[in-house]
């Protein structure tokens, strides 16, 4: 089978207001136990590999197998961290061993009267058979932010 070689680009910004102080929202990303409690979807995925190295130059890995489905792999490198202000990563995704995308994501934490305004901005390049997955990435990120909201509630 021949794979059509092509690229697609996608970008989006999602903003959520969480009724929690910046320090608590920040800890949901910066503290390994806290992040593990909400990141991903344990009801649908069995973890195969997890690496957490929250520092500039550090790498995170999250690989899991969907129950009855494919293996998803996320590998991120932290390129900028300013405590309680921002996190910037570059990350790659694979599905069943096929490299599907490379993205840059910025996470911003802003104190507001009601708690924290969190902004996730992402720009991605999707490869070959995954060229139409930009909307899926945005939808998946919405799901992660919903999970973060439940974790913080």
C-alpha positions, 0 to 999 in steps of 0.5 A, spaced: 500 500 500 502 506 498 501 512 502 500 519 499 505 524 502 502 530 504 502 535 510 497 539 513 497 545 518 492 546 524 492 551 529 487 553 535 487 557 541 482 554 547 481 559 553 478 556 560 477 560 567 478 555 572 475 557 580 482 555 582 488 559 584 494 559 579 498 555 584 493 550 584 492 550 576 500 550 575 501 544 580 496 540 575 502 540 570 508 541 574 507 536 579 507 528 577 502 525 581 497 531 580 498 531 572 497 523 572 491 524 576 487 527 570 492 527 564 489 522 559 483 517 559 485 511 564 478 509 562 479 508 555 487 507 555 492 502 558 498 506 560 504 502 557 510 508 558 510 514 562 516 519 563 515 525 567 521 530 567 518 537 568 524 542 566 526 546 561 529 541 556 526 535 560 521 530 556 515 527 557 512 521 554 505 518 555 504 511 551 498 507 552 493 502 548 486 504 547 482 498 549 480 494 543 484 500 539 491 503 537 497 505 541 498 512 542 504 515 543 506 522 546 513 525 546 514 532 549 520 537 550 519 543 555 522 549 551 520 554 556 517 554 563 516 561 567 513 558 574 506 560 574 506 564 568 507 559 562 509 553 559 511 552 552 513 545 549 514 541 542 511 535 542 510 529 537 504 524 536 504 517 533 499 512 532 500 505 532 508 507 530 506 512 525 508 519 526 502 523 525 504 530 527 509 535 530 506 541 534 508 547 538 504 548 544 504 554 549 500 554 556 499 561 559 496 562 566 493 568 568 490 570 575 483 573 575 478 575 580 475 568 580 481 564 579 485 562 573 484 564 566 488 558 562 490 559 555 492 553 550 495 555 544 497 550 539 500 550 532 501 543 529 503 539 522 500 533 520 503 528 516 501 523 510 494 519 512 493 524 518 493 530 514 485 531 516 486 530 524 487 538 526 480 538 528 481 531 532 487 534 536 483 540 538 477 536 540 482 532 544 485 538 547 478 540 549 477 533 553 483 534 556 481 541 559 475 538 561 478 533 565 483 538 568 476 542 570 474 536 573 480 535 577 480 542 580 473 542 582 
